[in-house]
Amino acid sequence: MLRRVAIPGGFMQQHVLRGTLSDGSDFEMPACIVCQVADGRITLLEEYLDPAQAEGLRA
């Protein structure tokens, strides 16, 4: 899943972070970034994750 939307001064993107845990199992976590852009360059990037989704990562 990837969704990118223009917003005033930049864009918002929703995506899924994917990886493999040390036990070999797959891991997925929804994420969102909000970026401000000026002169064609990202000037601010904020990333939002749901902490409840990360519970499985804690050892």
PDB file as gemmi writes it, atoms N, CA and C in Angstrom:
CRYST1    1.000    1.000    1.000  90.00  90.00  90.00 P 1                      
ATOM      1  N   MET A   1       0.845  -1.172   0.000  1.00  0.00           N  
ATOM      2  CA  MET A   1       0.000   0.000   0.000  1.00  0.00           C  
ATOM      3  C   MET A   1       0.894   1.240   0.000  1.00  0.00           C  
ATOM      4  N   LEU A   2       0.613   2.159  -0.864  1.00  0.00           N  
ATOM      5  CA  LEU A   2       1.294   3.448  -0.895  1.00  0.00           C  
ATOM      6  C   LEU A   2       0.274   4.475  -1.334  1.00  0.00           C  
ATOM      7  N   ARG A   3       0.157   5.512  -0.546  1.00  0.00           N  
ATOM      8  CA  ARG A   3      -0.758   6.604  -0.884  1.00  0.00           C  
ATOM      9  C   ARG A   3      -0.030   7.909  -0.619  1.00  0.00           C  
ATOM     10  N   ARG A   4       0.040   8.762  -1.611  1.00  0.00           N  
ATOM     11  CA  ARG A   4       0.704  10.055  -1.462  1.00  0.00           C  
ATOM     12  C   ARG A   4      -0.269  11.138  -1.904  1.00  0.00           C  
ATOM     13  N   VAL A   5      -0.410  12.182  -1.079  1.00  0.00           N  
ATOM     14  CA  VAL A   5      -1.366  13.246  -1.335  1.00  0.00           C  
ATOM     15  C   VAL A   5      -0.668  14.587  -1.171  1.00  0.00           C  
ATOM     16  N   ALA A   6      -0.882  15.478  -2.140  1.00  0.00           N  
ATOM     17  CA  ALA A   6      -0.347  16.833  -2.020  1.00  0.00           C  
ATOM     18  C   ALA A   6      -1.138  17.594  -0.960  1.00  0.00           C  
ATOM     19  N   ILE A   7      -0.428  18.309  -0.120  1.00  0.00           N  
ATOM     20  CA  ILE A   7      -1.035  19.173   0.887  1.00  0.00           C  
ATOM     21  C   ILE A   7      -0.362  20.540   0.764  1.00  0.00           C  
ATOM     22  N   PRO A   8      -0.959  21.588   1.299  1.00  0.00           N  
ATOM     23  CA  PRO A   8      -0.324  22.901   1.193  1.00  0.00           C  
ATOM     24  C   PRO A   8       1.115  22.874   1.729  1.00  0.00           C  
ATOM     25  N   GLY A   9       2.075  23.228   0.888  1.00  0.00           N  
ATOM     26  CA  GLY A   9       3.469  23.290   1.296  1.00  0.00           C  
ATOM     27  C   GLY A   9       4.215  21.976   1.269  1.00  0.00           C  
ATOM     28  N   GLY A  10       3.594  20.898   0.760  1.00  0.00           N  
ATOM     29  CA  GLY A  10       4.306  19.622   0.749  1.00  0.00           C  
ATOM     30  C   GLY A  10       3.424  18.449   0.378  1.00  0.00           C  
ATOM     31  N   PHE A  11       3.621  17.338   1.086  1.00  0.00           N  
ATOM     32  CA  PHE A  11       2.835  16.136   0.809  1.00  0.00           C  
ATOM     33  C   PHE A  11       2.752  15.256   2.053  1.00  0.00           C  
ATOM     34  N   MET A  12       1.782  14.362   2.034  1.00  0.00           N  
ATOM     35  CA  MET A  12       1.578  13.353   3.070  1.00  0.00           C  
ATOM     36  C   MET A  12       1.645  12.003   2.377  1.00  0.00           C  
ATOM     37  N   GLN A  13       2.312  11.052   3.005  1.00  0.00           N  
ATOM     38  CA  GLN A  13       2.425   9.712   2.421  1.00  0.00           C  
ATOM     39  C   GLN A  13       2.093   8.673   3.472  1.00  0.00           C  
ATOM     40  N   GLN A  14       1.263   7.711   3.100  1.00  0.00           N  
ATOM     41  CA  GLN A  14       0.989   6.541   3.935  1.00  0.00           C  
ATOM     42  C   GLN A  14       1.628   5.348   3.246  1.00  0.00           C  
ATOM     43  N   HIS A  15       2.284   4.496   4.047  1.00  0.00           N  
ATOM     44  CA  HIS A  15       2.943   3.317   3.489  1.00  0.00           C  
ATOM     45  C   HIS A  15       3.070   2.258   4.583  1.00  0.00           C  
ATOM     46  N   VAL A  16       3.625   1.127   4.225  1.00  0.00           N  
ATOM     47  CA  VAL A  16       3.811   0.033   5.176  1.00  0.00           C  
ATOM     48  C   VAL A  16       5.301  -0.286   5.257  1.00  0.00           C  
ATOM     49  N   LEU A  17       5.849  -0.242   6.471  1.00  0.00           N  
ATOM     50  CA  LEU A  17       7.228  -0.667   6.697  1.00  0.00           C  
ATOM     51  C   LEU A  17       7.234  -2.181   6.802  1.00  0.00           C  
ATOM     52  N   ARG A  18       8.145  -2.832   6.102  1.00  0.00           N  
ATOM     53  CA  ARG A  18       8.213  -4.291   6.118  1.00  0.00           C  
ATOM     54  C   ARG A  18       9.635  -4.727   6.455  1.00  0.00           C  
ATOM     55  N   GLY A  19       9.730  -5.829   7.177  1.00  0.00           N  
ATOM     56  CA  GLY A  19      11.042  -6.358   7.514  1.00  0.00           C  
ATOM     57  C   GLY A  19      10.932  -7.795   7.974  1.00  0.00           C  
ATOM     58  N   THR A  20      12.074  -8.359   8.327  1.00  0.00           N  
ATOM     59  CA  THR A  20      12.138  -9.723   8.847  1.00  0.00           C  
ATOM     60  C   THR A  20      12.758  -9.670  10.229  1.00  0.00           C  
ATOM     61  N   LEU A  21      12.080 -10.279  11.194  1.00  0.00           N  
ATOM     62  CA  LEU A  21      12.564 -10.302  12.571  1.00  0.00           C  
ATOM     63  C   LEU A  21      13.660 -11.350  12.737  1.00  0.00           C  
ATOM     64  N   SER A  22      14.370 -11.287  13.855  1.00  0.00           N  
ATOM     65  CA  SER A  22      15.487 -12.205  14.091  1.00  0.00           C  
ATOM     66  C   SER A  22      15.049 -13.669  14.116  1.00  0.00           C  
ATOM     67  N   ASP A  23      13.758 -13.926  14.412  1.00  0.00           N  
ATOM     68  CA  ASP A  23      13.273 -15.306  14.414  1.00  0.00           C  
ATOM     69  C   ASP A  23      12.813 -15.763  13.025  1.00  0.00           C  
ATOM     70  N   GLY A  24      12.981 -14.872  12.021  1.00  0.00           N  
ATOM     71  CA  GLY A  24      12.626 -15.220  10.649  1.00  0.00           C  
ATOM     72  C   GLY A  24      11.215 -14.842  10.257  1.00  0.00           C  
ATOM     73  N   SER A  25      10.417 -14.381  11.203  1.00  0.00           N  
ATOM     74  CA  SER A  25       9.037 -14.025  10.870  1.00  0.00           C  
ATOM     75  C   SER A  25       8.987 -12.641  10.229  1.00  0.00           C  
ATOM     76  N   ASP A  26       7.972 -12.441   9.405  1.00  0.00           N  
ATOM     77  CA  ASP A  26       7.782 -11.161   8.722  1.00  0.00           C  
ATOM     78  C   ASP A  26       7.148 -10.158   9.670  1.00  0.00           C  
ATOM     79  N   PHE A  27       7.455  -8.889   9.450  1.00  0.00           N  
ATOM     80  CA  PHE A  27       6.913  -7.816  10.264  1.00  0.00           C  
ATOM     81  C   PHE A  27       6.408  -6.712   9.345  1.00  0.00           C  
ATOM     82  N   GLU A  28       5.230  -6.170   9.655  1.00  0.00           N  
ATOM     83  CA  GLU A  28       4.674  -5.049   8.907  1.00  0.00           C  
ATOM     84  C   GLU A  28       4.120  -4.028   9.889  1.00  0.00           C  
ATOM     85  N   MET A  29       4.346  -2.738   9.586  1.00  0.00           N  
ATOM     86  CA  MET A  29       3.821  -1.678  10.431  1.00  0.00           C  
ATOM     87  C   MET A  29       3.375  -0.508   9.545  1.00  0.00           C  
ATOM     88  N   PRO A  30       2.099  -0.111   9.645  1.00  0.00           N  
ATOM     89  CA  PRO A  30       1.653   1.062   8.898  1.00  0.00           C  
ATOM     90  C   PRO A  30       2.410   2.296   9.382  1.00  0.00           C  
ATOM     91  N   ALA A  31       2.695   3.200   8.447  1.00  0.00           N  
ATOM     92  CA  ALA A  31       3.417   4.423   8.787  1.00  0.00           C  
ATOM     93  C   ALA A  31       2.870   5.577   7.958  1.00  0.00           C  
ATOM     94  N   CYS A  32       3.136   6.777   8.437  1.00  0.00           N  
ATOM     95  CA  CYS A  32       2.724   7.985   7.733  1.00  0.00           C  
ATOM     96  C   CYS A  32       3.829   9.019   7.866  1.00  0.00           C  
ATOM     97  N   ILE A  33       4.135   9.703   6.764  1.00  0.00           N  
ATOM     98  CA  ILE A  33       5.068  10.824   6.836  1.00  0.00           C  
ATOM     99  C   ILE A  33       4.371  12.075   6.308  1.00  0.00           C  
ATOM    100  N   VAL A  34       4.720  13.187   6.908  1.00  0.00           N  
ATOM    101  CA  VAL A  34       4.249  14.489   6.457  1.00  0.00           C  
ATOM    102  C   VAL A  34       5.499  15.296   6.133  1.00  0.00           C  
ATOM    103  N   CYS A  35       5.601  15.785   4.907  1.00  0.00           N  
ATOM    104  CA  CYS A  35       6.786  16.515   4.463  1.00  0.00           C  
ATOM    105  C   CYS A  35       6.424  17.925   4.033  1.00  0.00           C  
ATOM    106  N   GLN A  36       7.279  18.859   4.421  1.00  0.00           N  
ATOM    107  CA  GLN A  36       7.208  20.218   3.888  1.00  0.00           C  
ATOM    108  C   GLN A  36       8.295  20.329   2.833  1.00  0.00           C  
ATOM    109  N   VAL A  37       7.974  21.004   1.734  1.00  0.00           N  
ATOM    110  CA  VAL A  37       8.899  21.121   0.612  1.00  0.00           C  
ATOM    111  C   VAL A  37       9.047  22.596   0.250  1.00  0.00           C  
ATOM    112  N   ALA A  38      10.293  23.013   0.010  1.00  0.00           N  
ATOM    113  CA  ALA A  38      10.567  24.369  -0.465  1.00  0.00           C  
ATOM    114  C   ALA A  38      11.661  24.282  -1.523  1.00  0.00           C  
ATOM    115  N   ASP A  39      11.464  24.957  -2.621  1.00  0.00           N  
ATOM    116  CA  ASP A  39      12.443  24.973  -3.722  1.00  0.00           C  
ATOM    117  C   ASP A  39      12.811  23.561  -4.173  1.00  0.00           C  
ATOM    118  N   GLY A  40      11.835  22.646  -4.185  1.00  0.00           N  
ATOM    119  CA  GLY A  40      12.067  21.286  -4.658  1.00  0.00           C  
ATOM    120  C   GLY A  40      12.790  20.380  -3.683  1.00  0.00           C  
ATOM    121  N   ARG A  41      12.987  20.845  -2.452  1.00  0.00           N  
ATOM    122  CA  ARG A  41      13.698  20.039  -1.444  1.00  0.00           C  
ATOM    123  C   ARG A  41      12.826  19.850  -0.206  1.00  0.00           C  
ATOM    124  N   ILE A  42      12.941  18.686   0.385  1.00  0.00           N  
ATOM    125  CA  ILE A  42      12.238  18.438   1.645  1.00  0.00           C  
ATOM    126  C   ILE A  42      12.939  19.240   2.741  1.00  0.00           C  
ATOM    127  N   THR A  43      12.164  20.078   3.427  1.00  0.00           N  
ATOM    128  CA  THR A  43      12.713  20.905   4.503  1.00  0.00           C  
ATOM    129  C   THR A  43      12.331  20.383   5.880  1.00  0.00           C  
ATOM    130  N   LEU A  44      11.300  19.551   5.937  1.00  0.00           N  
ATOM    131  CA  LEU A  44      10.871  18.951   7.198  1.00  0.00           C  
ATOM    132  C   LEU A  44      10.192  17.628   6.887  1.00  0.00           C  
ATOM    133  N   LEU A  45      10.557  16.595   7.617  1.00  0.00           N  
ATOM    134  CA  LEU A  45       9.933  15.286   7.460  1.00  0.00           C  
ATOM    135  C   LEU A  45       9.561  14.785   8.849  1.00  0.00           C  
ATOM    136  N   GLU A  46       8.264  14.532   9.054  1.00  0.00           N  
ATOM    137  CA  GLU A  46       7.777  13.987  10.318  1.00  0.00           C  
ATOM    138  C   GLU A  46       7.193  12.609  10.024  1.00  0.00           C  
ATOM    139  N   GLU A  47       7.590  11.620  10.810  1.00  0.00           N  
ATOM    140  CA  GLU A  47       7.103  10.252  10.608  1.00  0.00           C  
ATOM    141  C   GLU A  47       6.257   9.849  11.797  1.00  0.00           C  
ATOM    142  N   TYR A  48       5.129   9.226  11.517  1.00  0.00           N  
ATOM    143  CA  TYR A  48       4.210   8.792  12.564  1.00  0.00           C  
ATOM    144  C   TYR A  48       4.018   7.288  12.466  1.00  0.00           C  
ATOM    145  N   LEU A  49       4.181   6.618  13.607  1.00  0.00           N  
ATOM    146  CA  LEU A  49       3.999   5.170  13.720  1.00  0.00           C  
ATOM    147  C   LEU A  49       3.063   4.895  14.886  1.00  0.00           C  
ATOM    148  N   ASP A  50       2.360   3.794  14.831  1.00  0.00           N  
ATOM    149  CA  ASP A  50       1.488   3.387  15.928  1.00  0.00           C  
ATOM    150  C   ASP A  50       2.306   2.547  16.898  1.00  0.00           C  
ATOM    151  N   PRO A  51       2.552   3.047  18.118  1.00  0.00           N  
ATOM    152  CA  PRO A  51       3.391   2.304  19.081  1.00  0.00           C  
ATOM    153  C   PRO A  51       2.852   0.902  19.385  1.00  0.00           C  
ATOM    154  N   ALA A  52       1.548   0.731  19.315  1.00  0.00           N  
ATOM    155  CA  ALA A  52       0.977  -0.596  19.581  1.00  0.00           C  
ATOM    156  C   ALA A  52       1.444  -1.611  18.549  1.00  0.00           C  
ATOM    157  N   GLN A  53       1.694  -1.153  17.318  1.00  0.00           N  
ATOM    158  CA  GLN A  53       2.168  -2.049  16.269  1.00  0.00           C  
ATOM    159  C   GLN A  53       3.603  -2.505  16.528  1.00  0.00           C  
ATOM    160  N   ALA A  54       4.357  -1.759  17.318  1.00  0.00           N  
ATOM    161  CA  ALA A  54       5.762  -2.066  17.581  1.00  0.00           C  
ATOM    162  C   ALA A  54       5.954  -2.992  18.780  1.00  0.00           C  
ATOM    163  N   GLU A  55       4.902  -3.345  19.470  1.00  0.00           N  
ATOM    164  CA  GLU A  55       5.023  -4.192  20.671  1.00  0.00           C  
ATOM    165  C   GLU A  55       5.770  -5.479  20.398  1.00  0.00           C  
ATOM    166  N   GLY A  56       5.566  -6.070  19.233  1.00  0.00           N  
ATOM    167  CA  GLY A  56       6.218  -7.325  18.884  1.00  0.00           C  
ATOM    168  C   GLY A  56       7.721  -7.198  18.684  1.00  0.00           C  
ATOM    169  N   LEU A  57       8.216  -5.976  18.559  1.00  0.00           N  
ATOM    170  CA  LEU A  57       9.638  -5.758  18.326  1.00  0.00           C  
ATOM    171  C   LEU A  57      10.448  -5.743  19.619  1.00  0.00           C  
ATOM    172  N   ARG A  58       9.801  -5.538  20.719  1.00  0.00           N  
ATOM    173  CA  ARG A  58      10.517  -5.428  21.994  1.00  0.00           C  
ATOM    174  C   ARG A  58      10.900  -6.790  22.522  1.00  0.00           C  
ATOM    175  N   ALA A  59      12.162  -6.892  22.881  1.00  0.00           N  
ATOM    176  CA  ALA A  59      12.662  -8.197  23.377  1.00  0.00           C  
ATOM    177  C   ALA A  59      12.672  -8.223  24.888  1.00  0.00           C  
TER     178      ALA A  59                                                      
END                                                                             
